[in-house]
Amino acid sequence: MQNFGKIIFKIDQVLEEKNISKNKLEKEANLQRTQLNSYCNNKVKRIDLETIVKICCVLECKVEDIVELL
């Protein structure tokens, strides 16, 4: 089987760089904590684009700042 790579999320890294807490991101993006933790811990099976948009809006960043293809 061909290896197409792996998508990882760098949300924790951006939170730290911008000095923003997970609590603030959770509240401002209107996310559940378990949902946010799934993204932060790279446990997401299906990516929800609306969630990515919310996270990027709150963090004032681009998608490529929080998502990386390895």
C-alpha positions as a Markdown table, in Angstrom:
| # | Residue | x | y | z |
|---|---|---|---|---|
| 1 | Met | 0.0 | 0.0 | 0.0 |
| 2 | Gln | 1.3 | 3.5 | -0.9 |
| 3 | Asn | 2.2 | 5.8 | 1.9 |
| 4 | Phe | 0.5 | 9.2 | 1.3 |
| 5 | Gly | 1.8 | 10.9 | 4.4 |
| 6 | Lys | 0.1 | 12.0 | 7.6 |
| 7 | Ile | -1.6 | 15.2 | 8.6 |
| 8 | Ile | -0.7 | 16.6 | 12.0 |
| 9 | Phe | -2.1 | 19.6 | 13.9 |
| 10 | Lys | 0.2 | 22.2 | 15.4 |
| 11 | Ile | -2.6 | 24.0 | 17.4 |
| 12 | Asp | -0.7 | 23.7 | 20.8 |
| 13 | Gln | 2.4 | 25.3 | 19.2 |
| 14 | Val | 0.4 | 28.3 | 17.8 |
| 15 | Leu | -1.4 | 28.7 | 21.2 |
| 16 | Glu | 1.9 | 28.9 | 22.9 |
| 17 | Glu | 3.4 | 31.3 | 20.4 |
| 18 | Lys | 0.4 | 33.6 | 20.7 |
| 19 | Asn | 0.1 | 33.1 | 24.5 |
| 20 | Ile | -3.6 | 32.0 | 24.2 |
| 21 | Ser | -5.0 | 29.4 | 26.5 |
| 22 | Lys | -7.0 | 26.3 | 25.4 |
| 23 | Asn | -9.9 | 27.6 | 27.5 |
| 24 | Lys | -10.0 | 30.9 | 25.6 |
| 25 | Leu | -9.8 | 29.1 | 22.2 |
| 26 | Glu | -12.5 | 26.7 | 23.3 |
| 27 | Lys | -14.9 | 29.5 | 24.4 |
| 28 | Glu | -14.3 | 31.9 | 21.5 |
| 29 | Ala | -14.4 | 29.2 | 18.8 |
| 30 | Asn | -17.5 | 27.6 | 20.5 |
| 31 | Leu | -15.9 | 24.2 | 20.6 |
| 32 | Gln | -16.2 | 21.3 | 23.1 |
| 33 | Arg | -13.1 | 20.6 | 25.1 |
| 34 | Thr | -13.0 | 17.0 | 23.9 |
| 35 | Gln | -13.2 | 18.1 | 20.3 |
| 36 | Leu | -10.4 | 20.6 | 20.8 |
| 37 | Asn | -8.3 | 18.0 | 22.6 |
| 38 | Ser | -8.8 | 15.6 | 19.7 |
| 39 | Tyr | -7.3 | 18.1 | 17.3 |
| 40 | Cys | -4.5 | 19.1 | 19.6 |
| 41 | Asn | -3.6 | 15.4 | 20.3 |
| 42 | Asn | -3.9 | 14.4 | 16.6 |
| 43 | Lys | -6.7 | 12.0 | 17.3 |
| 44 | Val | -9.1 | 13.3 | 14.7 |
| 45 | Lys | -10.3 | 10.8 | 12.2 |
| 46 | Arg | -12.3 | 13.2 | 10.0 |
| 47 | Ile | -11.5 | 16.8 | 9.8 |
| 48 | Asp | -14.4 | 19.3 | 10.1 |
| 49 | Leu | -13.6 | 22.3 | 8.0 |
| 50 | Glu | -15.9 | 24.6 | 10.0 |
| 51 | Thr | -13.9 | 23.7 | 13.1 |
| 52 | Ile | -10.6 | 24.5 | 11.3 |
| 53 | Val | -12.1 | 27.9 | 10.2 |
| 54 | Lys | -13.2 | 28.7 | 13.8 |
| 55 | Ile | -9.8 | 27.8 | 15.2 |
| 56 | Cys | -8.0 | 29.9 | 12.5 |
| 57 | Cys | -10.3 | 32.9 | 13.1 |
| 58 | Val | -9.7 | 32.9 | 16.9 |
| 59 | Leu | -6.0 | 32.4 | 16.5 |
| 60 | Glu | -5.8 | 34.9 | 13.7 |
| 61 | Cys | -3.7 | 32.4 | 11.6 |
| 62 | Lys | -3.8 | 30.6 | 8.3 |
| 63 | Val | -4.7 | 26.9 | 7.9 |
| 64 | Glu | -1.1 | 26.1 | 7.1 |
| 65 | Asp | -0.1 | 27.5 | 10.5 |
| 66 | Ile | -2.0 | 24.8 | 12.3 |
| 67 | Val | -2.0 | 21.9 | 9.8 |
| 68 | Glu | 1.0 | 20.1 | 8.4 |
| 69 | Leu | 1.4 | 17.3 | 5.9 |
| 70 | Leu | 4.3 | 15.0 | 6.7 |
